[in-house]
């Protein structure tokens, strides 16, 4: 029902407007009969009313009169406030809309490490990008450990999309990474980094995959003993790949046993069913227990110590028949160590396939697409 006070105010204003008294208006004179029922039912303007009437004139000194409900028939008041009102659906706040960052950076990539005079990373990555039909640059940026902070700033400030990491930076680069993948976490070493548009960085270890895939399929690692020369970043990746392949024991040969204890204890916690031990590399005498010997040191690398071997021939001869000698060095593809092993009749694996495998995985991380590894390998072999 219409509010009594509002109704009185309406009658007063309407009578004033028509030039008659309120009593005449209530009495139903000929003039009131011309009032449209809807108009008669409309309340006067107030601060609560949804109906706007411009500049109504107030009526003063009028004595309120009792209201006769039968005098002026009123339509249901709900119509006054609901006609021509379209209900609007409530806004939906159930979805969170994240701002999209548009990446307008050029396809700029590189490898960092020291020294890099031997590196052929640019050769295989350019072949990989070409196989994908992608215009990209790939640089070789020598980065001594003491300049790593400045190098990371340089890469971010100059809009690089990603980079590879090689010795001796695979471990210290982790200090600047915001997030790591499973293998980088387990191996505690990073060889591939993607720089996001917001300048955050995620680290990966594609060496694990590359290392494992390069081992011949007919060489069963289950229950075997592995010997790893070195305890750097490549050694971490190799040990994870071997542990994942169900070897029963891994022996690390290193120049500094105390410095390797952290790695040993970590691997023991991670793979409690596998035995891990450390030995002084200079005192290798007997390798008769080792089924697969892996060199992860830079000894034998072109431009550094290409004419050297981490294990001499007399010690190498103690390997059991059918042993596999694996050198992660790819340049030269036949290191002194591998040449000695071949002379002694052992199976050998060089670092070419591992190098191609880790590089292809890196490009897939950067671009979301798999490059042609055959074309990458051809480019590498032509450059060696």
Secondary structure, DSSP 8 states (H G I E B T S, - for coil): ---HHHHHHHHHHHHHHHTS-HHHHHHT-HHHHTS-HHHHH-----TT-S---TT-----S-------TTTS----THHHHHTT----------S------------EEEEEES--TT--HHHHHHHHHHHHT---EEEEEE--GGGHHHHHHHHHHTT--EEEE-TTSTTGGGGG-SEE-HHHHHHT---EEEE-TTS-EEEE--HHHHHHHHS-TTS--TT-EEEEE--SHHHHHHHHHHHHTT-SEEEEEES-HHHHHHHHHHHHHH-TTSEEEEEEGGG----TT-SEEEE-SSTT-TTTSTT--SS-HHHHTTS-TT-EEEE---SSSS-HHHHHHHHTT-EEE-SHHHHHHHHHHHHHHHHSS---HHHHHHHHHHH-
